[in-house]
Amino acid sequence: MFARLKRADRYLRPVIDMNEAVEPCLAITHQLCAKEKALLNVRRALIRDHIDHGLNTVHAPVGRAKVKTLVRYR
């Protein structure tokens, strides 16, 4: 999961550079759309990991509450 976050950072850095270099808005928007999909995949992987971990501790009321909260963000 951390590898995905690092990859997302590597994806976003060029977009920031494009903005600072005053690239055309259409080019920046196109890049942001692609990066958004990468971040969505990171979020989904993170939530899946936490749900899997939460299900291992589902016998505890706090574990069940966390799982219910995370499922909302899938």
Phi, psi and omega per residue, in radians:
M1 nan -0.737 3.136
F2 -1.129 -0.542 3.079
A3 -1.104 -0.670 3.106
R4 -1.163 -0.687 3.107
L5 -1.126 -0.717 3.107
K6 -1.136 -0.674 3.104
R7 -1.124 -0.713 3.107
A8 -1.087 -0.668 3.095
D9 -1.102 -0.739 3.110
R10 -1.127 -0.529 3.109
Y11 -1.277 -0.674 -3.050
L12 -1.367 -0.528 -3.118
R13 -0.956 -0.831 3.118
P14 -1.098 -0.554 3.112
V15 -1.165 -0.707 3.087
I16 -1.095 -0.746 3.109
D17 -1.098 -0.688 3.102
M18 -1.065 -0.719 -3.133
N19 -1.152 -0.753 3.139
E20 -1.175 -0.506 3.120
A21 -1.497 0.061 3.119
V22 0.992 0.898 3.046
E23 -1.244 2.833 3.110
P24 -1.038 2.473 -3.101
C25 -1.002 -0.652 -3.120
L26 -1.104 -0.706 3.118
A27 -1.145 -0.755 3.130
I28 -1.123 -0.762 -3.139
T29 -1.088 -0.735 3.113
H30 -1.050 -0.787 3.130
Q31 -1.143 -0.707 3.136
L32 -1.113 -0.651 3.116
C33 -1.067 -0.787 3.117
A34 -1.126 -0.719 -3.116
K35 -1.196 -0.599 3.120
E36 -1.057 -0.707 3.112
K37 -1.112 -0.690 3.112
A38 -1.113 -0.745 3.132
L39 -1.172 -0.622 3.082
L40 -1.065 -0.723 3.101
N41 -1.139 -0.649 3.084
V42 -1.109 -0.794 -3.136
R43 -1.064 -0.771 -3.132
R44 -1.105 -0.732 3.127
A45 -1.115 -0.737 3.122
L46 -1.078 -0.795 -3.137
I47 -1.137 -0.742 3.105
R48 -1.039 -0.743 3.121
D49 -1.072 -0.749 -3.121
H50 -1.234 -0.633 3.092
I51 -1.133 -0.793 3.117
D52 -1.023 -0.746 3.118
H53 -1.158 -0.718 -3.133
G54 -1.139 -0.618 3.133
L55 -1.182 -0.457 3.078
N56 -1.236 -0.394 3.134
T57 -2.012 0.478 -3.046
V58 -1.144 -0.307 3.127
H59 -1.165 -0.351 3.121
A60 -1.589 2.392 3.137
P61 -0.992 -0.635 3.140
V62 -1.141 -0.695 3.117
G63 -1.070 -0.752 3.121
R64 -1.133 -0.704 -3.136
A65 -1.122 -0.717 3.125
K66 -1.109 -0.748 -3.132
V67 -1.089 -0.772 3.132
K68 -1.073 -0.698 3.122
T69 -1.142 -0.768 -3.118
L70 -1.189 -0.628 -3.122
V71 -1.037 -0.549 3.115
R72 -1.035 -0.551 -3.039
Y73 -1.650 0.076 -3.133
R74 -1.106 nan nan
